């Protein structure tokens, strides 16, 4: 049975999700600042440390304008954290990729984020799997 959007349990869950998101962003911004990065620059660097991406895809992932991504990439590139390369599958397209320094910086950022990781470590594997699956459902993705 679906819950009412105003029942006390639903409101409590919404508040808790809001608290988790706010605390995660606060910690992420502090970690980014320790590396003289903005939160947006750190998020782009984290994405690029996983794989090179075209700027339009970065913009879609971050839900922002491609022109914003261009500025972020310019600043990260000036610091030697990312580089632009031709896309190996379509030479007309440029992709942004983390440099070795950028990948190291992204790893240091990830390693410094204890807020999300530490409480999750206290959950069993089954609980983390259930939480992951529920979050995927909430955002409309299949696990």
Residue frames as a rotation matrix with the C-alpha (Angstrom) as fourth column:
UNK 1
0.579 0.815 0.000 0.00
0.815 -0.579 0.000 0.00
0.000 0.000 -1.000 0.00
UNK 2
-0.210 -0.648 0.732 1.41
0.605 -0.675 -0.423 3.39
0.768 0.354 0.533 -1.01
UNK 3
-0.298 0.048 -0.953 1.87
0.890 -0.346 -0.296 6.01
-0.344 -0.937 0.061 1.67
UNK 4
0.819 0.549 0.165 0.42
0.572 -0.801 -0.175 9.47
0.036 0.238 -0.971 1.71
UNK 5
0.054 -0.859 0.509 2.98
0.557 -0.397 -0.730 12.18
0.829 0.323 0.457 0.91
UNK 6
-0.044 -0.038 0.998 2.04
-0.549 -0.834 -0.056 13.85
0.834 -0.551 0.015 4.19
UNK 7
0.859 0.322 -0.399 2.00
0.132 0.612 0.779 10.87
0.495 -0.722 0.483 6.58
UNK 8
0.818 -0.515 0.255 4.46
-0.514 -0.455 0.727 11.24
-0.259 -0.726 -0.637 9.49
UNK 9
0.413 -0.698 0.585 6.73
0.353 0.715 0.604 8.39
-0.840 -0.043 0.541 8.37
UNK 10
0.465 -0.208 0.861 7.07
0.869 -0.077 -0.488 9.79
0.168 0.975 0.145 4.84
UNK 11
0.871 -0.121 0.475 7.81
-0.125 -0.992 -0.022 13.26
0.474 -0.040 -0.879 6.21
UNK 12
0.703 -0.647 0.294 10.45
-0.321 0.080 0.944 11.82
-0.634 -0.758 -0.151 8.56
UNK 13
0.326 -0.576 0.750 12.12
0.743 0.647 0.174 9.92
-0.585 0.500 0.639 5.69
UNK 14
0.644 -0.053 0.763 12.11
0.581 -0.615 -0.533 13.06
0.498 0.787 -0.365 3.52
UNK 15
0.892 -0.316 0.323 13.72
-0.440 -0.769 0.464 15.05
0.102 -0.556 -0.825 6.35
UNK 16
0.532 -0.719 0.446 16.35
0.007 0.531 0.848 12.35
-0.847 -0.448 0.287 6.91
UNK 17
0.388 -0.372 0.843 17.21
0.913 0.282 -0.296 12.20
-0.128 0.884 0.449 3.21
UNK 18
0.800 -0.049 0.598 17.53
0.148 -0.950 -0.276 15.99
0.581 0.309 -0.753 3.22
UNK 19
0.813 -0.512 0.279 19.86
-0.468 -0.288 0.836 15.82
-0.347 -0.809 -0.473 6.22
UNK 20
0.394 -0.674 0.625 22.03
0.501 0.728 0.469 13.16
-0.770 0.129 0.624 4.61
UNK 21
0.484 -0.174 0.858 22.29
0.830 -0.220 -0.513 15.14
0.277 0.960 0.038 1.37
UNK 22
0.887 -0.127 0.444 23.10
-0.189 -0.977 0.099 18.40
0.421 -0.172 -0.891 3.17
UNK 23
0.678 -0.664 0.316 25.79
-0.330 0.109 0.938 16.78
-0.657 -0.739 -0.145 5.33
UNK 24
0.378 -0.530 0.759 27.30
0.769 0.636 0.061 15.01
-0.515 0.561 0.648 2.32
UNK 25
0.614 -0.104 0.782 27.50
0.575 -0.621 -0.534 18.28
0.541 0.777 -0.321 0.35
UNK 26
0.906 -0.302 0.296 29.02
-0.420 -0.726 0.544 20.12
0.051 -0.617 -0.785 3.32
UNK 27
0.480 -0.756 0.445 31.71
0.003 0.509 0.861 17.48
-0.877 -0.412 0.246 3.73
UNK 28
0.398 -0.289 0.871 32.30
0.893 0.338 -0.296 17.26
-0.209 0.896 0.393 -0.02
UNK 29
0.809 -0.065 0.584 32.70
0.189 -0.912 -0.363 21.05
0.557 0.405 -0.726 -0.29
UNK 30
0.784 -0.566 0.257 35.14
-0.495 -0.319 0.809 21.06
-0.376 -0.760 -0.530 2.67
UNK 31
0.333 -0.661 0.672 37.18
0.426 0.742 0.518 18.25
-0.841 0.114 0.529 1.08
UNK 32
0.547 -0.085 0.833 37.17
0.812 -0.191 -0.552 20.09
0.206 0.978 -0.036 -2.26
UNK 33
0.926 -0.161 0.342 38.27
-0.199 -0.977 0.079 23.34
0.321 -0.141 -0.936 -0.61
UNK 34
0.625 -0.735 0.265 41.20
-0.143 0.226 0.964 21.52
-0.768 -0.640 0.037 1.00
UNK 35
-0.083 -0.613 0.785 42.39
0.804 0.425 0.417 20.90
-0.589 0.666 0.458 -2.58
UNK 36
-0.591 -0.075 -0.803 41.53
-0.139 -0.971 0.193 24.48
-0.794 0.226 0.564 -3.66
UNK 37
-0.903 0.403 0.152 38.61
0.282 0.286 0.916 23.19
0.326 0.869 -0.372 -5.73
UNK 38
-0.432 0.872 0.230 34.96
-0.901 -0.425 -0.081 24.18
0.027 -0.242 0.970 -5.81
UNK 39
-0.167 0.476 0.863 32.38
-0.329 0.799 -0.504 21.47
-0.930 -0.368 0.024 -5.19
UNK 40
0.827 0.516 -0.224 31.49
-0.346 0.154 -0.925 21.49
-0.443 0.842 0.306 -8.90
UNK 41
0.222 -0.828 -0.514 35.13
-0.911 0.011 -0.412 21.13
0.347 0.560 -0.752 -9.94
UNK 42
-0.598 -0.442 0.669 35.57
-0.708 0.682 -0.181 18.23
-0.376 -0.582 -0.721 -7.51
UNK 43
0.257 0.774 0.579 32.44
-0.244 0.631 -0.736 16.47
-0.935 0.048 0.351 -8.85
UNK 44
0.830 -0.022 -0.557 33.66
-0.557 0.009 -0.830 16.81
0.023 1.000 -0.005 -12.45
UNK 45
-0.189 -0.978 -0.088 37.11
-0.941 0.206 -0.267 15.55
0.279 0.032 -0.960 -11.47
UNK 46
-0.370 0.128 0.920 35.53
-0.529 0.785 -0.322 12.57
-0.764 -0.606 -0.223 -9.66
UNK 47
0.724 0.683 0.099 33.55
-0.260 0.403 -0.877 11.68
-0.639 0.609 0.469 -12.80
UNK 48
0.699 -0.481 -0.529 36.58
-0.638 -0.086 -0.765 12.00
0.323 0.872 -0.367 -15.04
UNK 49
-0.299 -0.823 0.484 38.72
-0.936 0.351 0.018 9.88
-0.185 -0.448 -0.875 -12.73
UNK 50
0.104 0.438 0.893 36.45
-0.216 0.886 -0.410 6.97
-0.971 -0.150 0.187 -13.65
UNK 51
-0.024 -0.100 0.995 36.53
0.887 0.456 0.067 7.46
-0.460 0.884 0.077 -17.43
UNK 52
-0.935 -0.256 -0.244 37.07
0.101 -0.855 0.509 10.15
-0.339 0.452 0.825 -20.07
UNK 53
-0.050 0.989 0.138 33.77
0.810 0.121 -0.574 11.80
-0.584 0.083 -0.807 -21.02
UNK 54
-0.441 0.042 0.897 32.48
0.667 -0.653 0.359 14.22
0.601 0.756 0.260 -23.64
UNK 55
-0.999 -0.017 0.034 31.48
-0.009 -0.772 -0.636 17.56
0.037 -0.636 0.771 -22.11
UNK 56
-0.316 0.949 -0.005 27.83
-0.695 -0.228 0.682 17.18
0.646 0.219 0.731 -23.11
UNK 57
0.157 0.351 -0.923 27.65
0.285 0.879 0.383 13.94
0.946 -0.323 0.038 -21.14
UNK 58
-0.744 -0.438 -0.505 29.24
0.619 -0.166 -0.767 15.60
0.252 -0.884 0.395 -18.10
UNK 59
-0.856 0.460 0.236 26.65
-0.475 -0.880 -0.006 18.38
0.205 -0.117 0.972 -18.38
UNK 60
0.041 0.910 -0.413 23.80
-0.436 0.388 0.812 15.85
0.899 0.147 0.413 -18.57
UNK 61
-0.114 -0.156 -0.981 25.16
0.637 0.747 -0.192 13.91
0.763 -0.647 0.014 -15.59
UNK 62
-0.810 -0.288 -0.511 25.49
0.583 -0.492 -0.646 17.08
-0.065 -0.821 0.567 -13.48
UNK 63
0.203 0.969 0.143 22.26
0.979 -0.197 -0.054 18.55
-0.024 0.151 -0.988 -14.86
UNK 64
0.174 -0.198 -0.965 23.87
0.181 -0.957 0.229 21.81
-0.968 -0.214 -0.130 -15.94
UNK 65
0.922 0.163 -0.351 24.61
-0.263 -0.401 -0.877 23.74
-0.284 0.901 -0.327 -19.11
UNK 66
0.653 -0.713 0.255 27.51
0.751 0.565 -0.342 22.59
0.100 0.415 0.904 -21.32
UNK 67
0.377 -0.528 0.761 28.96
0.038 -0.813 -0.582 26.12
0.926 0.248 -0.286 -21.14
UNK 68
0.728 -0.109 0.677 29.29
-0.683 -0.210 0.700 25.71
0.066 -0.971 -0.228 -17.34
UNK 69
0.840 -0.418 0.346 31.18
0.301 0.890 0.344 22.47
-0.451 -0.185 0.873 -17.87
UNK 70
0.563 -0.654 0.506 33.51
0.554 -0.156 -0.818 24.15
0.614 0.740 0.274 -20.35
UNK 71
0.446 -0.366 0.817 34.49
-0.540 -0.838 -0.080 26.71
0.714 -0.405 -0.571 -17.70
UNK 72
0.784 -0.129 0.608 35.03
-0.499 0.450 0.740 24.02
-0.369 -0.883 0.288 -15.09
UNK 73
0.779 -0.507 0.369 37.16
0.605 0.763 -0.228 21.96
-0.166 0.401 0.901 -17.49
UNK 74
0.538 -0.589 0.603 39.17
0.126 -0.651 -0.749 25.07
0.834 0.479 -0.276 -18.42
UNK 75
0.495 -0.326 0.806 40.02
-0.814 -0.499 0.298 25.69
0.305 -0.803 -0.512 -14.76
UNK 76
0.782 -0.201 0.590 40.84
-0.175 0.838 0.517 22.03
-0.598 -0.507 0.620 -14.05
UNK 77
0.763 -0.511 0.396 42.97
0.611 0.370 -0.700 21.88
0.211 0.776 0.595 -17.21
UNK 78
0.538 -0.557 0.633 44.89
-0.311 -0.829 -0.465 25.03
0.784 0.053 -0.619 -16.18
UNK 79
0.434 -0.335 0.836 45.81
-0.883 0.023 0.468 23.23
-0.176 -0.942 -0.286 -12.93
UNK 80
-0.488 -0.690 -0.534 46.95
-0.803 0.595 -0.035 20.10
0.341 0.412 -0.845 -14.76
UNK 81
-0.509 0.363 0.781 44.15
-0.499 0.614 -0.611 17.94
-0.701 -0.701 -0.131 -13.34
UNK 82
0.422 0.633 0.649 42.37
0.305 0.574 -0.759 17.19
-0.853 0.519 0.049 -16.63
UNK 83
-0.726 -0.568 -0.387 43.17
-0.215 -0.347 0.913 17.28
-0.653 0.746 0.130 -20.32
UNK 84
0.474 0.821 -0.316 41.13
-0.584 0.024 -0.812 17.38
-0.659 0.570 0.491 -23.51
UNK 85
-0.689 -0.624 0.369 41.66
-0.156 0.625 0.765 14.54
-0.708 0.469 -0.528 -25.99
UNK 86
-0.443 0.558 -0.702 40.07
-0.841 0.012 0.541 13.46
0.310 0.830 0.464 -29.25
UNK 87
0.340 0.636 0.693 37.36
-0.730 0.643 -0.232 10.84
-0.593 -0.427 0.683 -28.69
UNK 88
-0.665 -0.688 0.290 38.83
-0.370 0.641 0.673 7.51
-0.649 0.340 -0.681 -29.87
UNK 89
-0.334 0.615 0.714 35.49
0.678 0.683 -0.271 6.57
-0.654 0.394 -0.646 -31.49
UNK 90
0.629 0.523 0.575 34.77
0.771 -0.516 -0.374 9.96
0.101 0.679 -0.727 -33.12
UNK 91
-0.332 -0.937 -0.106 37.77
0.943 -0.334 0.003 12.22
-0.038 -0.099 0.994 -33.75
UNK 92
-0.257 0.313 0.914 35.44
0.308 -0.870 0.385 15.23
0.916 0.381 0.127 -34.24
UNK 93
0.788 0.601 0.136 34.46
-0.001 -0.219 0.976 15.08
0.616 -0.769 -0.172 -30.56
UNK 94
-0.377 -0.872 0.312 36.71
-0.385 -0.159 -0.909 16.07
0.842 -0.463 -0.276 -27.67
UNK 95
0.619 0.475 -0.625 36.57
0.411 0.482 0.773 14.24
0.669 -0.736 0.103 -24.36
UNK 96
0.274 -0.513 0.813 37.87
-0.817 -0.570 -0.084 15.44
0.507 -0.642 -0.576 -21.02
UNK 97
0.569 -0.181 -0.802 40.06
0.325 0.946 0.017 13.01
0.755 -0.270 0.597 -19.09
UNK 98
0.947 -0.287 0.142 41.72
-0.236 -0.327 0.915 13.15
-0.217 -0.900 -0.377 -15.70
UNK 99
0.235 -0.948 -0.217 45.50
-0.584 0.040 -0.811 13.32
0.777 0.317 -0.544 -15.74
UNK 100
-0.096 -0.348 -0.932 47.53
0.526 0.777 -0.345 11.17
0.845 -0.524 0.109 -13.36
UNK 101
-0.966 -0.251 0.060 47.58
0.103 -0.589 -0.802 14.12
0.237 -0.768 0.594 -10.94
UNK 102
-0.386 0.905 0.180 43.82
-0.827 -0.426 0.368 14.55
0.409 -0.007 0.912 -11.36
UNK 103
0.282 0.458 -0.843 43.18
-0.096 0.888 0.450 10.87
0.955 -0.046 0.294 -10.66
UNK 104
-0.528 -0.557 -0.641 45.34
0.616 0.268 -0.741 11.06
0.584 -0.786 0.202 -7.52
UNK 105
-0.929 0.214 0.303 43.50
-0.333 -0.840 -0.428 14.19
0.163 -0.499 0.851 -6.36
UNK 106
-0.005 0.982 -0.186 40.10
-0.731 0.123 0.671 12.56
0.682 0.140 0.718 -6.98
UNK 107
0.103 -0.012 -0.995 41.19
0.375 0.927 0.028 9.51
0.921 -0.376 0.100 -4.95
UNK 108
-0.857 -0.457 -0.239 42.37
0.405 -0.310 -0.860 11.75
0.319 -0.834 0.451 -2.09
UNK 109
-0.610 0.724 0.321 39.02
-0.722 -0.675 0.150 13.54
0.325 -0.141 0.935 -2.17
UNK 110
0.262 0.739 -0.620 37.11
-0.372 0.670 0.642 10.25
0.891 0.063 0.450 -2.07
UNK 111
-0.184 -0.426 -0.886 39.30
0.584 0.678 -0.447 8.91
0.791 -0.600 0.124 0.74
UNK 112
-0.966 -0.240 0.093 38.66
0.085 -0.638 -0.765 12.02
0.243 -0.732 0.637 2.85
UNK 113
-0.292 0.938 0.188 34.86
-0.734 -0.346 0.585 11.64
0.613 0.032 0.789 2.73
UNK 114
-0.977 -0.149 -0.155 34.11
-0.013 0.760 -0.650 9.75
0.214 -0.633 -0.744 5.92
UNK 115
-0.566 0.794 0.221 30.54
-0.729 -0.357 -0.583 10.95
-0.384 -0.492 0.781 6.53
UNK 116
0.371 0.771 -0.518 28.85
-0.919 0.387 -0.081 8.64
0.137 0.506 0.852 4.01
UNK 117
-0.035 -0.472 -0.881 31.34
-0.410 0.810 -0.419 5.80
0.911 0.347 -0.222 4.13
UNK 118
-0.870 -0.439 0.223 31.66
-0.366 0.274 -0.889 5.35
0.329 -0.856 -0.399 7.90
UNK 119
-0.263 0.826 0.498 27.95
-0.783 0.119 -0.611 4.94
-0.564 -0.551 0.615 8.73
UNK 120
0.515 0.448 -0.731 27.53
-0.818 0.511 -0.264 2.66
0.255 0.734 0.630 5.72
UNK 121
-0.410 -0.763 -0.500 30.37
-0.492 0.647 -0.583 0.45
0.768 0.006 -0.640 6.98
UNK 122
-0.798 0.143 0.585 28.26
-0.541 0.258 -0.801 -0.26
-0.265 -0.956 -0.128 10.08
UNK 123
0.355 0.930 -0.099 25.47
-0.860 0.284 -0.424 -1.71
-0.366 0.235 0.900 7.93
UNK 124
-0.031 -0.306 0.951 25.62
0.080 0.948 0.308 -5.34
-0.996 0.085 -0.005 6.90
UNK 125
-0.946 -0.323 -0.040 26.15
-0.039 -0.008 0.999 -6.19
-0.323 0.946 -0.005 3.23
UNK 126
-0.469 0.849 0.245 22.47
0.876 0.410 0.255 -7.17
0.116 0.334 -0.935 2.99
UNK 127
0.301 0.577 -0.759 21.41
0.667 -0.697 -0.266 -3.81
-0.682 -0.426 -0.594 4.49
UNK 128
-0.404 -0.519 -0.753 23.68
-0.210 -0.749 0.629 -1.88
-0.890 0.412 0.194 2.09
UNK 129
-0.952 0.095 0.291 22.28
0.304 0.412 0.859 -3.89
-0.039 0.906 -0.421 -0.83
UNK 130
-0.062 0.995 -0.082 18.71
0.992 0.052 -0.111 -3.16
-0.106 -0.089 -0.990 0.27
UNK 131
0.196 0.065 -0.979 19.50
0.277 -0.961 -0.008 0.55
-0.941 -0.270 -0.206 0.69
UNK 132
-0.783 -0.546 -0.299 21.14
-0.160 -0.288 0.944 0.67
-0.602 0.787 0.138 -2.74
UNK 133
-0.761 0.531 0.373 18.18
0.637 0.501 0.585 -1.06
0.124 0.683 -0.720 -4.36
UNK 134
0.215 0.864 -0.455 15.68
0.893 -0.363 -0.267 1.26
-0.396 -0.348 -0.850 -2.65
UNK 135
-0.081 -0.321 -0.944 17.66
-0.021 -0.946 0.324 4.35
-0.996 0.046 0.070 -3.72
UNK 136
-0.968 -0.230 0.103 17.78
0.075 0.128 0.989 3.07
-0.241 0.965 -0.106 -7.31
UNK 137
-0.338 0.923 0.184 14.00
0.938 0.315 0.146 2.61
0.077 0.222 -0.972 -7.18
UNK 138
0.252 0.432 -0.866 13.52
0.600 -0.772 -0.210 6.13
-0.759 -0.467 -0.454 -5.82
UNK 139
-0.260 -0.429 -0.865 15.51
-0.362 -0.787 0.499 7.66
-0.895 0.443 0.049 -8.67
UNK 140
0.663 0.702 -0.261 13.85
-0.517 0.176 -0.838 5.44
-0.542 0.690 0.480 -11.27
UNK 141
-0.067 -0.740 -0.670 16.83
-0.937 0.277 -0.213 3.23
0.343 0.613 -0.712 -12.13
UNK 142
0.909 0.263 -0.324 17.17
-0.178 0.947 0.267 -0.51
0.377 -0.185 0.907 -12.03
UNK 143
0.511 -0.745 0.429 19.90
-0.654 -0.013 0.756 -1.88
-0.558 -0.667 -0.494 -9.75
